[in-house]
């Protein structure tokens, strides 16, 4: 997989965290950059860790599915991408603006937005991608997008979040098709 495809994948993986960060930013009146960076680091670290878990699971199963790995990658990435697009079309859930964001709630949100990265990690194991590079790019992209999302949230609201999630879903489907095409053509 080319570095360009890995960068696209990284930013596609970060869009659901970006959407969540915008949602958090909407609830904070004039968020400080230091707060946004801390939240970005938390999300980035968790998002960079989960592909490793998926990769180890994928490596354990790779000898059993080697002949179908490109099909599996296509199905998993396209399925995740389509799910992200469908989720982006749903109306935003209402949350109380008076709730304080606890560290545990932020960790749960970060973990929830990174489950798809675990599935992607499993897919990457099947096509011999350097997981350290992929996970690092995913972590950096997520850190950047969450930090920006927190800061933009109070200004731009949920409009960008939903569009970012749609774009990320389309990118995941595109990467799945690219992997499939590169193994079959």
N, C-alpha and C positions, 0 to 999 in steps of 0.2 A: 504494500500500500504506500503510495507516495506521501511525502510530507504535506503536500497541499490537501490531499484527501483526509489526512489525520487532523489537520487544522480545521477543516470543515466539520469533521466529526466532533472535534472538541467543542466548537461553538454550538453545534446542534445539541450536544449533550448539556450545555449550560443554559439553554433557553428556558427550560422549566424552572430552574433556580432563579433566572433573571425575572421571570414572571412573578415568582414568589417574593423576590426582593422588592419589586415594584409595589406589590401588595403590602409589604411591611413598611415601605417608605411612605405610602399613602397615609398610614396611621401616625407617622412621626412628623410633627411640625418642625420644619427646618432641621433635618438630621445633620449631625456633625460628620465631617469626613472621617475622623478617627473611629467613630461608631460604625460607619459604612465599611471601613477597611477591616475592622474586627469581624464583622458579619461575613464579609467576603472571604476572609481567611478561613473561618469556620466551614463555610459551604465548600470552598475550594479544596480544603484538606479532606473532607468527607467524600467529595465527588472524585478526588484523585485516588482514594483508597479503594472504593468499591469496584473499579475495573480490575484491580489485582485479584480480588476475591473471585470475580467471575472468570478471570483468566485461568486461575488455578483449577477451577471446576472444569472449564473448557479443555485445558491440557489433559486432565485426567480422562476425559471422554474422547479426545481427538483421534486416537487410533481406531476407535469404533465407528467414527463418522467421517473419516477422511475423504471418502468418495463423494459425500454429499455436503461437504463443508460450505461450499459457495451457495447451495440452496438454503442451508440453515441460516447463514449470514443474511441472505436476502429476506427470508421469512421473518427472522427476529428483528432486523433493523427496519424493514418495511412495516411490520406490525407495530413496533414502538412508534414509528413516525406517524402512521395513520392514527394511532391512539392519541398522540400529542395533538394532531390536527383536530380530531373530534373533541378533545378536551378544551381546546381553544375556542371552539364554537359554542360551548356551554356558557350560560351567564355566570358571572363571578359570584362566589358565595359571600353572603353578608357576614361580617365579623364585627364584634363590638369594638369601637374605636377607643374605648376607655381601658381595654385590656393592656396590661404591660406585657411585653415580650420577654418571657423567662428564657434562660439559657437552655433549659431542657426542651422547651417548646421549639426553640430555634434549631437544636440538634435533631429533633424529630422531623422538623420540616426539611432540614438539609438531607437527612437520611431518606426521607420520602421522595425527594427530588432526584436522588442519586441511584435509586433502585434500577432504573433503566441503564445506568452506566455499568452495573454489574452484568446485566445481560449482554451489553456491548462487549465487555471484557471477555465473556465466554465466546462470543463470536470472533473476536480478534485472535484468540488462542487457536482457532481452527484454521486461520489463514496465515499463521506465522508472522504476526506483527510484533515489533518490539514493544512490549507492554509498558516498560518504564517510560519510553518516549510518549506513547499514547496517553498514559495516565497523567504524566506531567503536563502535557498540553491541555488535557481536560481540566485539571486542577487550576492551571493558570487562566484558562478561558472562563471557568466558573468564578474564580476570584474576581476577575475583571468585570464580568457581567453583573455579579451580585453587588459589588461596590457601586457600579454605575446605576444599577437598578434601585438601590436604596436612595441614592441621591436624586434620581429622576422621579421616584415614586410620588413625592409630595407635589411635584410640578405637573407630571403628565398622566398620573393615574393608571387605570387598568387598560387603557387603549393600547399602549405599546406592549404591555405584557402579553395580551392575547395575540397580537400580531407576531411577537417574537416567538411564542410557542408554536404558532402556525408555521413560521419560517423554519424553525428547528425541526419540526416534524417532516416537512418537505425535504430538508437536508438529509435527515436520516434515511428516508426512502431513496433519495438519490445516491447516497453512499452504498446502500444495500444493492441497488441496481448496478453501480460501478463495480463492486466486488464480484457480483455474479457475472457481469460481462467480461471482466478481466480474466476469469477462470474458464469461461466457455468459448471465447472467441479466439 
